[in-house]
Amino acid sequence: MNLEEYFARTGYKGSVEKQDLETLTDIFQHHIRAVPFENLSIHCGEKITLELEHVYNKIVRRKRGGWCMENNQLLGWVLKCLGYDTSFLGAYVFNPHQNAYATIMTHLIVKVVIDGKAYIVDGGFGVSYQMWQPMELVSGKEQSQAPGVFRFTEKNAVWYLEKMRRKQYIPNQNFSNSDLLEKKECRKVYMFSLEPRTVEDFRFQCTYLQTSPDSLFTKKSICTLQTTDGFRALIGWTFTETTYNYKENMDLVEFVTLEDEEVEKMLKEKFSITLDKKLVPINVKGSYTI
């Protein structure tokens, strides 16, 4: 495992001399535009494990993606190797269909401290809720990014992340009422505390999320990747491409339904993913919005 190989994977060619916010942002953006947020292993007979060497081989050498526990663990390792002050935190993801936060801490995120200021770095959420820049850990401050306006609020030592999005223009009106579309303009994303966590704190969740029939990740095959102007997502057989700020205060969301034989071709062309085993796509309605 070495940093040069990781940077070759993400295409980052900048300096690593300074442990500043600008360098952190650049490294982070190269990661989210090269490494998909995906759970495809679950749907092609592979087991997801949290050993760092396995995560490294999967993402860097096999050119796959991963979910938060893989993406953010790898990012945390990279940043620590570069000398950044990093730690892991655990979050509870908001489920819009149940209008409630999860009762299990399933989301691993990274906290980075630079010159006494704390930032949240999260390269493992995907779709339109994927931040594009490290977010300053300040309560009530609106932080405008290309995907929309993000904001942390803190109450009784619990931190909440929410996102305000633009209006959406959907050219294919057959998808205007798709359950994949988020209807609210302001959406809760997750909540967390500042208690430091380790990867060991996520062992149970890693098994649960890939085996439980109640898990979002067993109900949907998901692959999403950020682009320079939006993101792509393949959920089951539905491919979407979103362009941020296509018109003033409006995002363009384009939908296509694929045939079985087109799914793996789309993964290769749009996400640079080639699977070792046969994928069985799935998309049970509900629980996931873009």
N, C-alpha and C positions, 0 to 999 in steps of 0.2 A: 504494500500500500504506500503510494507516494503522491505528493501534491502535484508534481508535474503531469502525472497520468490523469489525475482528476481535472486539472485545468485544460488538458487536451480534450477531455470529454465535454467540458462546458464551453470551450472556445475562448476562455479568458486569457488575454495576453498582457494585461496591465501589470503595474508594479505591485509587489507584496511587501515593500519596505515599510510602509506606514500603516499603523493600526488605527486608521481614521475612518470617519463615516463615509467619505467618498469612496474609499477602497472597498469597504464593506458593502455598500450599495451596488457597486459594479460587479463584485463577485456574486452577490445574491441574484442580481438580474440575469447574469449569464447562467446561473443554475436553473432558475425557473423557466428559462426559454430553451433549455437543452434537455432537462430531466422531467419527464411527465409525472404528474400525480396519477397513479394507476393502481388498480387492485386485480390485474388480469391473472396473476398467479393462482388466485382462488378458483378461477373459472377455466383453468387449463391443467388442473391436477398437480399444482406445485404448492409446497408449504412455505409460508412467509415466516422467516425467523429473524430475530433481532441481533444476532451476533454481528458485530461491526464488520468483520472481515467478509462475511457472507453478503452484507449490504453493499460493501465496497465492490465486490466482484460482480454482483448483480447490476448495479447502476453504472459503474465505471467501465468494467471490462465487457459485460454482456450488453451494455447500452440499453438497459431497461429503465423503468421508472420505479416508483414505489409510493406507499402512503406515508403519512406524517412521521411515523416511528422510524421509517427508513430514510426519507429525504432529510428530515431535520436532524437525525442522529449523524448522518454523514456531513451535513453542513456544520454542525457543532464541532465535529472532529477537525474539519478543515480550518475553521476559525481559531480553534484552540491551538492547532499546530502553527498558525501564523502569529500567535501571541495575543489574541484577543481575550478579554475577560468574559468568559461565557459560562452559562449554566442552563440546565433544562428546567422547564416548568410543565405542569399538567393542566389541561383545560377540559371543560365539559361543553360539548357542542350543542347548539340550539337546534331543535327539530321543529321546523315551521308547521308541519302537519299535526303535531301534538301540542304546539304552542308552549313548549317547555324545554328546559335544558336537560340533557342526559343525566342520569343518576350515576353513571360510571365515567370515570376520568379516562377518556380514550384518545385525547389529542395531545401530542407532545410538541412543545414549542421551545424556542431558544431565546434566552435573554442575554443581551450583550451590553456591557458597560464601557463607555468611551468618555474619557475626561470627566468622570463623575456623573454622566448622564446615562440613564438606562434606556435601552431600545428592545423592542420585540422583533425578532426575525423569524418568520414562519414561511418556509418554502414547501409546505405540505398540506395545503387546503384545496387548491385547484379552483376551477371555473371563475366566476366573477368575484368571489370572495378571497381570491388570492391577492395579498398585498404585493405591490411592486417595489416598495422601498421599506427599509426598516422603519418601524413606527416608534416615535418617542413615547416613553411610558409616562404620559401626563394625562390627568383626568380632565375631561371636558373640552379638550382642544381638538378642533376639526382639522384633520390632516388630509388635504386634497391630493389624490394620486390619479393616474390615468384610469384605473378601474372605477373611480368614484371617490366619495368622501368617507374616510374611516374616522372612527372616534372611540377612544377609551373613556369609560367612566368608572369611578371607584366608589364603593359604598361598603363600609364595615370591613375593610381589608380584602374585599372581593372586587376583582376587576372585570369589566364587561367590554367586549368589542362589538361594535355595530357598524353597519355600512349603509350609506345613502347612495342609491344608484340613479342613473338617468332614466328617461323614458326609453322604451324599446320599440324599434320598427321591425316588424316581421313581414317580409315580402310574401312568403308563402302562407296565406291566410288559413290553410288547412291546419297549421300549427299554432294559430293565435291563442287557442285555449289549452295548449299542451301543459300537462302537469309538471313538466320540467321548467316551465317559466315561473320565475318569482313574480308575484303580483304586487307585493308591497314595495314602496319606494324606500322605506327604511327597514333594514333587516338585522335582527340580532344574529351574531355569528357564534361566539362562545364566551364562557366566563372562566376565570382562573384566579389562583392566589399566587403570591410570590414565594411560596414554600419551595425550596429547591427539590428537584426530583432526579432520579436516576433511571436508566433504561430498565433496571430491575422492577421498577414500579409499574411497568407496562406489560410484563410477561403474561399475566392473566388476560388482559385486554386483547393482546395480539392473538391469542388462541380463540377467545370468545368471538371477536369480530370476523374471523374467517371460518367459523364453524356454526355459530348460532343461527337458526332460521329467522330470528328476530333482528339480526344485524343488517344494516343497510348494505353492507359490502357483500353479503351472500345473495341479496336480492337484485343487485345491479352489477353488471360488468362496466367498469368506468376507466376511461383514459382521457386525461385533459392536459393540455400544454399551453403555456402562455406564448404569445407571439409579440412582435414589436408593436402591434397596434390593437391587440385584443387577446382572444384565446380560442382554442379549438377543443371540442369535447366529443368523445364517442361513448355513448351510454346505450348499452345493448346494441340495437341496430340503428340508432338515431345519431347521425353526425350533425353537429352544429358548429358554426363558425361565427364568432362575435367580433365586430369591429367597434372599438370604443369611439365615442364622439364623432360618429359618421356624419351627423348633422348637428347643429347647435343643440346641446343638452339631449342628444338622442343617440343610442347605440343601435347598430344594425345587427340583427340576429337571423342567420340563415340556417334553415333546416333541410336535411336530406335523410330519407329512409333507405337503408341499404339492404341488399339481399345477403343471404348467408355467405355466399362465395366472395362478396365484396368487402367483408369486414376486415379480414387479415390484410388485404391489399391496401385498404385505407389506413390501417395501423402502420404499415411500412411507408406509405407515401407521405402521410401527414404528421406522423409521430416518430418516424425512424425506428420503429419497433418491429423486430422479427422474433416471433415466439418459437420456443423449442418444441412445445406441445400444442395440440389442437385446442383452440379456444371454443368454449360453448357460451355464446352471448346470452345475457339475461337482462330483462328490464321490467321488474315488478313495479306497478304504478305507486307513486307517492314517495315521500321521505327525502327527495333530492331535487334541488332547484338550481338553476343557473342564472 
